[in-house]
Amino acid sequence: KRAAFSSRNFENILTWETEADIPPGTVFDVQYKQYGEKSWLNKRECQSITQPFCNLTRETENFTEHYYARVRA
């Protein structure tokens, strides 16, 4: 819940909160897309991860565009 981009030092990091009672071994998959696109793209390095963050800097490098990201547990 509460997934949000955090931009520092020219990096765009997607972070999210997890529930307190999240089961052990839960993994996350991150997807992103540019505004206006229909298809979500998988962030290859952020598939089946356990940490609550993902670096999307390369995927969101065009600062004049708008991007969306989502996380699935």
C-alpha positions as CSV (number, residue, x, y, z in Angstrom):
1,K,0.0,0.0,0.0
2,R,1.0,3.6,-0.4
3,A,3.4,3.0,-3.3
4,A,5.2,6.3,-4.2
5,F,8.2,7.6,-6.1
6,S,11.0,9.1,-4.1
7,S,13.5,11.1,-6.1
8,R,16.9,11.9,-4.7
9,N,20.3,12.4,-6.2
10,F,18.9,11.9,-9.7
11,E,17.5,8.5,-8.8
12,N,13.8,7.5,-8.9
13,I,13.0,4.9,-6.3
14,L,9.6,3.3,-5.9
15,T,8.9,2.5,-2.3
16,W,5.8,1.0,-0.6
17,E,4.5,0.0,2.8
18,T,3.6,-3.6,3.7
19,E,1.0,-4.8,6.2
20,A,2.3,-5.7,9.7
21,D,1.0,-9.2,9.4
22,I,2.6,-10.0,6.0
23,P,3.3,-13.7,5.7
24,P,7.0,-14.8,5.7
25,G,8.4,-15.4,2.2
26,T,6.1,-12.9,0.5
27,V,7.6,-11.5,-2.7
28,F,6.8,-8.5,-4.8
29,D,6.7,-7.8,-8.5
30,V,7.0,-4.3,-9.8
31,Q,5.6,-3.0,-13.1
32,Y,5.7,0.5,-14.6
33,K,4.4,2.4,-17.6
34,Q,4.5,5.8,-19.2
35,Y,1.4,8.0,-19.1
36,G,-0.7,7.2,-22.1
37,E,0.6,3.7,-22.6
38,K,-1.8,0.8,-22.3
39,S,0.6,-2.0,-21.3
40,W,2.4,-2.4,-18.0
41,L,6.1,-3.4,-18.3
42,N,7.8,-5.7,-15.8
43,K,10.9,-4.3,-14.1
44,R,13.1,-7.3,-14.6
45,E,15.4,-6.7,-11.6
46,C,12.3,-6.2,-9.3
47,Q,10.5,-9.5,-9.9
48,S,10.1,-11.8,-6.9
49,I,11.9,-9.4,-4.6
50,T,11.5,-9.2,-0.8
51,Q,12.6,-5.6,-0.1
52,P,9.9,-2.8,-0.2
53,F,11.7,-0.7,-2.9
54,C,12.8,-0.8,-6.5
55,N,15.1,1.5,-8.5
56,L,13.2,2.7,-11.6
57,T,15.7,5.4,-12.6
58,R,16.5,4.1,-16.0
59,E,12.9,3.4,-16.8
60,T,11.8,7.0,-15.8
61,E,14.8,9.0,-17.0
62,N,12.7,11.4,-19.2
63,F,11.8,14.0,-16.7
64,T,9.3,15.6,-19.0
65,E,7.1,12.5,-19.0
66,H,4.7,11.1,-16.4
67,Y,5.1,7.6,-15.1
68,Y,3.0,5.1,-13.2
69,A,4.2,2.1,-11.2
70,R,2.5,-0.7,-9.3
71,V,3.5,-3.5,-7.0
72,R,1.9,-6.9,-6.6
73,A,2.5,-9.2,-3.7
